[in-house]
């Protein structure tokens, strides 16, 4: 059944978000074909913004393009996950290092997100959305908007792997233990310890996903 028609402008951005959502919901699993003509008909738009969106997703590494076959959802790849995770780890640590001091309101929001995360069990999409919100809240005081935009773009990659991991491994929720330790250090205005704990948090996450993919 066709989804609601897309009317937002620019259309390529709306199509981009829609295709990402379908991939994240599992409607377009890894290895599946993505046909621009089919999408254009379902979304009520021309092929031009659809192809622009699909090419952007190729640049993000979410899709693969083959001149003879069109577009395909990229398979999960341990190398991609490790390499992208290492880049995000470095960029997010840089963003945290250059952040202005977090306000009491921001720190309380981080703790509040963790409380919501602890109560969210069995809903992979909700867990991941809350985890990403926690990271965005932590880094929102970074004055380098280009850096934040790059981080947001790269998050497309680990999101796919985290969702597959939570579903395949039967995990009910994400641990907030590392989050709490980072927030505790920031409440003490101990940026050095917070950075160390944040780095450890990222390394453990990458290792956990890598172990799952190598099983």
N, C-alpha and C positions, 0 to 999 in steps of 0.2 A: 504494500500500500504506500502511495506517495506521501511524503511528509508535508508539513505546512510549507507553502511557498515562501521563498526568501525575497524580501523587499528592501533589505538594508543596503546602504551605499557606503563604501564601494562594494560591489557585489563579490569581487574576488576574495575579499576578507571574510565575508559572510560564508561563502562556499568553503573557504579554508577551514573555518571553525567547525562547520557542519561535517566535513569529511573527517577531521580530527575526532570529533565527538563519536562518529560512527565507528572509527577504529578503536577508540578507547572503550566503547560499550561492547565491543566484540562483534558488531554487525559486519565489519570488514576485517576478518582475521588475517593473521600473517600469511602471506603467500597468495591471497585472493586477488583477482583482477578488479581494477577500478576503471570503468568505462565512462569517458567524458560525456558521450551521448546519453547514456542512461541517467547519469547524475543531472545533466541539464534538463531532461524531461521531468525527473522527479522534483526538482527544485524550481522549475518554471523559469529558467534563465537560459541565455544562449550559451553556446559552447565556449565562447571566448573567455568569460570570467572563470569558467570551470577549469579550462586548460591552464590559465594563469595561476589558479589556486593549486592545481596538481603539480605544476612545475615548482612552485614554492615549497611544496611538501617534499619534492625530490631533493631540493636544496637542504631541507631540514633532516634528510635521511629517513623520513617516514615512509616514503614511496620510492620505488625504483622505476626508471623509464627504460623501455626497450623500443627501438625504432620500429620493430616489426610487430610488437605485441601490445604496445601501449603502456599502461601503468599497473604496477603490482605493489601490494603492501609488503614492505620489507620484512624479511624473516628476522627473528630474534638472533642476535649475533653477540657472543661473549666479548669479542674484541671491541665492537662498537660500544657496548655497555661499559667496559673498563675504561676505554679511552675518553668517552664522554663524561663518565663519572669523575675521572681524574681532572678534566678541564673544569667541570662545575665545582669540584672541591676547591680548586685553586681560585676560581673567580669569586665564589661565595666567601671564602676566607678573606680575600682582598676587600670585598665589599664590607664585611664586618669590621675589618681593621680600619677602614676609612669612614665608618659610620660616625655620625654625631652621637653623643650619649643618648641612650634610650630613655624616654620619659617613664615615670611611674605608670602612666596609663598604658604605654606600649608594653611594658614588662607584665602588667596585670593581664593584658590581652593575650600575651604568649601563654601565660599560665591557664587562662580561660580556654584557649584552644586545646591545650593538652587535656584539660578536664573533659572537653567534648570528645576528644580522640579516644580517651580511655573508655568512654561509654558507647563508642561506636564499634560494634562487634559484628563481623560477618558481612559488612558492606564495604567491599574493596574500593568502590568509587568514592564513597564518603571519607574513608580513611585517607586516601591519597589527596583528596581536595583539602582536607584539614591540614595534612602535613605540608602541602604547598603553601597554604595560607600562613602557617607558622613560619616558614622560611621567608615569605614575603614581608611579614610583619617584623621579623628580626632585622631585615636588611633595608627596610623602607626609609631609614634615615641616611642612607648612603647618598652623598651629593652627586655621584657620577651616574646620570641617567642612562648613558650609553652602556655602561657596565650592567646596570639592572635590566636593560632591554635584551642584552646578549644572554644573560642568565635566564630570563623568561623564555627566550627562544630555545635554548638548549634543554630546558626542562621537558620538552616534548619527548625526548628520548628516554630518560629514566622512568617517566610516567608509564610508558608501555610495559617496561620490564617489571616495574613494581606491581602493576595490576595483574600481569601474568603470574608473577611469583605468589602473590597473596591468594589467588584462586587455585593455582596448581598445588601449592604447598599446604593448603588448608589452613592458612593463618587467619585468625579471626580479627586481629587488630594489629596496629603498629605500636611498638614500645615507646613510651614517653620518658624513659629513664634518662637518656642522654640530654633530651630537651631540658628537663628539670635542672640538671647540673649546670648547663650553660646559663640558664636564667638566674640561678643562684649566684653564679660568679658575676654576672652583670649587675645584680642587685648590690653587690659589694663594690661595684666600680672596678672590678678586677678584669680588665679587658684581656690581659695576657692569658689568664687561666681560661677565660671564656673562649678565646681563639683556639687554645690547645684542646679544649673539650669539643669544640665545634669540628675541628679537624679530625679528632678521634671518631666522632659521630659519623662523619662522611666516610672515613676509611672502613669502619665496621659495616656500614651499609653496602659499600661496594663489595667487600669481601663476602658478605652474606648472599648477595645476588650472584656473585661469581661461583660460590660453592654450589648454589642451587642449579645453575646452568651447566656445571661440569659433572653433575651427578650421573 
